[in-house]
Amino acid sequence: MTRWLALAVGCLLVASLLTGAAGPGVPDTLILWQIRLPRTALAALVGGGLGLSGAVLQGALRNPLADPGLLGIGGCAGLGAVLAFYWGVSAVFAPALPLAGLAGAAVGCAFLLGFAGRAASGPSLILAGVALSALAAALLALALTLAPNPFALAEITFWLMGGLEDRTLTHLLLAAGPIALGCLTLLRLGRGLDGLALGDEVAASLGVPVGRTLRLAAAGVALAVGAGAAVAGGIGFVGLVVPHLLRPWLGERPSSLLLPSLLGGAVLLLAADLLARAAPLLLPLHQEPRLGVLTALLGAPFLVRIARQVAPGGMT
Amino acid sequence: MIALRTVRVRLTGRDVLHDIDFTARAGEMVALCGPNGAGKSTLLRALAGLLPEGRAPDPRRVAYLPQGARCAWGMTVAEVAALGRIPHGDADPAPVERALQACGLNGLRDSRVDRISGGQARRAMLARVLATEPQVMLLDEPTADLDPAAAHEMMALLRTLSRQGGCVLTVLHALDLALRYADRVVVLAAGRIVADAPPESVLPAAAAAFGLPWGFDPSPRLLPPCQS
């Protein structure tokens, strides 16, 4: 399965490099390097980070509904990035954008894991995430209201819907490091997450360093999601959908889902981004649909399906 | 051997355990009995090193099965049993095989733990404990929600394990099982050990702890599958 996913990532990477706004074809070198490559690489990196983060959060929280977006971590990252935009810091000091996104995501993760540490049941954790999302959205709206000029407002709103067009090599360089570091951190947590499937106490009695595992999970998710949201805006549901699609094939052991979820996230976002580029050619649209809008259109019905599967009392 | 000396445990401002002096030896099966809230589970968790100030024992040596243990994911029985190898940091299939065999789970190895019966799921959790091949097993109510036949089977299995040199310490609500299978019965009441005796002489103290009279009852009853 992992091999097939890797193959799919490879095929989609090539397809993405060879597909432009005007349709498929081999572009000249400048377009390939300056436009297609950053977009393609970012789709793979951001998607992989989101898929892996979803798998790790679901394992760490023992909750099939955990998703960086749904739990408000993405919202917090967006808030951090918007504040960097708003104060103009990102114009003066480019790395401020991913750093602010990262800081926002870290605050969100710390809040949720602190909440989960106090023995919260599954539903109450999701509610805490919903509260966090609402708070992040409210603070974002406040920042937008106070935005110095109307163009900033439009720019920020557009950016929040998520997308990868017009990203440059600078964006890629800014995001690649933190996302890679976050993913490497998360990929090493498999054994601890397996132990946590039996509860914190059993995990501790098996010698799993529970506190350390949760802190590393929070740090890794903050790095991967925060840096991703800072360059790609609000892209939701990837972390929720990917592990769910993989479980019927790979089983439910958390560690066996980590690498496949990374690859699956990359496949999903690369495919969605190709779809976004293809849509204006196939449908009467005057511009590309936003990537975040596409993943939400795919993910929201999926969430309803999962919510129906999770029987009352089945999620604890 | 596992030992706990003059321990006092305070949780949420209340003494849950005081002046505990407790030792269990290899090859011994000890049952912990007592009324609800006597501190049985707390004593087990203290021995497992799970209390805030406790020092954790070597996880390869001491395995712990909490009350109502369950798996959050629909993992297979074999995958759950293999979690017992986490303390050793290996994926050695041989101990996992032996554990599945001992718990009679060979036919269910690829079944999901959330799609088998409660008794089978409990045996899967015990297989996880056995796969660690620990010297000491701390089991909290391993026979809860088992039917009588399965409960007897489980107790007989635990007794066999202790005869093979393991130290089995199990919290039990079913006093009749404790009296039938344990080498020693420790009775806890209000956080203190009020009796620590072999089954044949512990009944008066146990009855006093529960506030029940005791005597001989000739009414017909279920017997274990094989009398030993």
Interface residues (C-beta under 8 A of the other chain):
Chain A: R62 R191 D194 G195 L196 A197 L198 G199 E201 V202 A204 S205 L206 G207 V208 G251 E252 R253 P254
Chain B: R45 A48 G49 L50 A56 P59 R60 V62 A63 Y64 L65 P66 A69 R70 C71 A72 W73 G74 M75 T76 E79 V80 L83 G84 I86 P87 G89 R112 M125 R128 T132
